């Protein structure tokens, strides 16, 4: 079920949204929804699988730093 919200925009921001929406042949409302969803799914969040990889890499880096502090390393030329 869709919901209605009200937002307050500066005139310049409204015009920017209007131009972008017109360029995409969308209503302003639809463009704001599209742009927001695009931002949220591509910029701010990572998948659970990606987060596991980040933690794994972080743990490997910590282990490597611990090994260096303990002198457990060999220089390879």
C-alpha positions in Angstrom: 0.0 0.0 0.0 1.5 3.4 -0.9 1.8 6.2 1.5 1.6 10.0 1.0 4.2 12.2 2.6 4.8 16.0 2.5 8.2 17.5 2.1 9.3 21.1 2.1 11.9 22.0 -0.6 13.7 25.2 -1.5 12.7 26.6 -4.8 16.1 25.7 -6.3 15.8 22.1 -5.1 12.3 21.8 -6.5 13.5 23.0 -9.9 16.4 20.6 -9.9 14.0 17.7 -9.1 11.5 19.0 -11.8 14.3 19.1 -14.5 15.5 15.7 -13.5 12.0 14.2 -13.5 11.2 15.8 -16.9 14.4 14.3 -18.3 13.4 10.9 -17.1 9.8 11.4 -18.2 8.6 10.8 -14.7 6.5 12.7 -12.3 8.4 14.5 -9.6 7.0 12.1 -7.0 8.0 9.1 -9.0 11.5 10.6 -9.6 12.1 11.3 -5.9 11.0 7.7 -5.1 13.2 6.3 -7.8 16.3 8.4 -6.9 15.9 7.7 -3.2 15.6 3.9 -3.7 18.6 4.0 -6.1 20.7 5.9 -3.5 19.7 3.7 -0.6 20.3 0.4 -2.4 23.6 1.5 -4.1 25.3 3.9 -1.7 24.5 3.2 1.9 23.9 -0.4 2.4 25.9 -3.6 1.8 24.4 -7.1 1.5 25.0 -9.6 4.4 27.4 -11.5 2.1 29.4 -8.4 1.4 29.5 -7.5 5.1 30.9 -11.0 5.9 33.7 -10.4 3.4 34.5 -7.1 5.0 34.7 -8.6 8.4 36.7 -11.5 7.1 39.2 -9.1 5.5 39.3 -7.0 8.6 40.1 -10.0 10.7 42.9 -11.1 8.3 44.4 -7.6 8.5 44.3 -7.7 12.3 46.0 -11.2 12.3 48.7 -9.9 9.9 49.4 -6.9 12.1 49.6 -9.2 15.2 52.1 -11.4 13.3 54.2 -8.4 12.4 54.3 -7.2 16.1 55.3 -10.7 17.1 58.0 -10.9 14.4 56.3 -13.7 12.6 57.1 -12.6 9.1 59.7 -13.0 6.3 60.8 -10.5 3.7 60.6 -11.8 0.2 62.5 -10.1 -2.6 
